[in-house]
Amino acid sequence: MVKIAIMGHGTVGSGVVEVLTTHADSITSRAKQEIDIKYILDLREFPDSPLADRFTKSFDDILNDPEILVVVEVMGGLHPAYDYVKSCLEAGKSVVTSNKELVAAKGAELLKIAQEKNLNFLFEASVGGGIPIIRPMSQCLAANDVVEVAGILNGTTNFILTKMINEDMSFEDALALAQKLGYAERNPAADVEGHDACRKICILASLAYGKHVYPDQVHTEGITNISLADVKYADAWGGVVKLIGEVSKTPEGKLHSIVCPMFIPRDSQLANVDDVFNGIMVRGDATGDVVFYGKGAGKLPTASAVVADVIDCVKHIQARKYLFWEDGSPDYVADYLDAEVAMYVRLKGDDPDGLCRLAEEAFGEISRLFRKDADPGEAAFLTPVLPEREIRAKLETLAQHGAQILNTIRLSDF
């Protein structure tokens, strides 16, 4: 029998308890040992829980108990999660977490401690909830050089954009519906401003390329500026708007990584990933494009991924699984403005046709887009592929000639 502790009894933590107790027989069969929950750490009381006698409010109960070999961290946030996880690893206990903020900020450090202690630090549920992605990338695709990883990594923003695309809902109305249905928090900033997707692409980038990518190195834009006008211009172009997290390697050996809305062509495998579903594309030099699809969050899907890691830890007591990346460096991620892109531009002015002629002179060639019921003075066009820095400079010139740049969105090449 292996005794474990669970830190946190919120949505995911209670789901982990539920999966471990309701699937006890099959989990024992797969783990080759019975898994016993000895402690559940939470500051709240749960007198009606069948495991009410296992609850503790003291982290020291877990830390100082030599019987505890695996600890599950599902509290979320950086503090006290980071201090608790680090202490557990240093005390000789393997750790499983679903905490993307923790892994994105401290993954390299915690993996190093696990390596030094011959322990496991596993985090399958930190990206994509119940979608298997960490293990396939680290094991099944290990023979590939990863060319690119790109994906719809946040179900809340994907739900909002789906409602805007399919039902002509405004951003505000779609967000309100997401909150009503429980898909968005009361404070939705982490989702709609792109921070959640940023943390996830940092984890995937670190895993794919072997060096830690930190969230402050990744240029991040959310969807708060996306309007129905942009959605309709995307349709006129032949695609849809999606919030994408992307990473690839530059010829100079640095990484290009960004989180931002993009126009996705309708024939892309990511274009039809709708509602709260996630889709993650891994482009390998041998496999080509491989796409992982499913619900990226939720109590039981996420708990399922956590419990799979617990089983892995139990099967590898004193036998470390290889999951590791080195620390990164400040210059590891290239400036996003140096990347070559094509962009959609929506602008407004007293003479939109004249502004488009100026744009054509500035860019050499543009492709205009049109939509029904466009606002007076509105125009939209696509730039050629250029370094983004150059595109921004040319748009600044248009602004000096009276153009109000309403929005810019990058075009994807996948």
Secondary structure as UniProt FT lines:
FT   STRAND          2..7
FT   HELIX           11..22
FT   HELIX           24..31
FT   STRAND          35..41
FT   TURN            47..48
FT   TURN            50..51
FT   HELIX           52..54
FT   STRAND          55..56
FT   HELIX           59..63
FT   TURN            66..67
FT   STRAND          68..73
FT   TURN            79..80
FT   HELIX           81..90
FT   TURN            91..92
FT   STRAND          94..97
FT   HELIX           100..117
FT   STRAND          121..122
FT   HELIX           124..126
FT   TURN            127..130
FT   HELIX           134..135
FT   HELIX           136..140
FT   TURN            141..143
FT   STRAND          146..152
FT   HELIX           155..167
FT   HELIX           171..180
FT   TURN            181..182
FT   HELIX           189..192
FT   HELIX           195..209
FT   HELIX           215..217
FT   STRAND          219..220
FT   TURN            224..225
FT   HELIX           228..237
FT   STRAND          239..249
FT   TURN            251..252
FT   STRAND          255..265
FT   TURN            266..267
FT   TURN            269..272
FT   TURN            275..276
FT   STRAND          277..284
FT   TURN            285..287
FT   STRAND          288..295
FT   HELIX           299..315
FT   TURN            316..318
FT   TURN            330..331
FT   HELIX           336..338
FT   STRAND          340..341
FT   STRAND          343..348
FT   HELIX           352..363
FT   STRAND          367..369
FT   TURN            372..373
FT   TURN            376..377
FT   STRAND          378..382
FT   STRAND          386..387
FT   HELIX           388..400
FT   TURN            401..402
FT   STRAND          404..411
//
